[in-house]
Amino acid sequence: MELHMVHQLTSREYLVVGRWIEIGAFNSALDSIFSDLPPNGGDIFDLPSFDLNSLLPGDLRSYRYTGSLTTSPYTEGVNWVMLHESLQLSADQVAGFRALFPGGNEREWQNLNGRMIRTDVAGFSSVPEPSTAALLGLGVLLIVGQAKRLASSRRRKV
């Protein structure tokens, strides 16, 4: 699975910060969301507060490229930062999310179409690609009014 944190400026520019998700330890940071998932994936629920920094790893090495949103209308020109370090969720947390989307919610794998991927991860000549079956775009999209909040809170490490 993937976690996408989608940020939109008032100018309609997008920044998506993503993390691969693997089954592992229970994720207490996401428990406030996963313990109260709506009964179907189309509902919106109120989350009074959430610390986005709790989803960022200490290691901010990444893969960066310009792509598109993974949901309709698939807006192009989106700045993507896929963090190298995976996020762990328990098997129960993953199963709870997948139960909301029994038919899946992933977008078909897209070709690079000449896009340049930059990375600061040593030893990679190309971006690792997970198997399509393991790739589910996480529907928890945290939309923030300004991407500057994330950037400024982590600027010292970038």
Secondary structure, DSSP 4 states (H G I P E B T S, - for coil): -EEEEEEE-TTS-EEEEEEEEEE-S--STTHHHHTT--SSTT-----S---GGGGS-S---EEEEEEE-SSTT--EEEEEEEEEEEEEE-HHHHHHHHHH-TT--PPPP---TT---EE--TT-SS-----GGG--B-S----BS-THHHHHHHGGG-
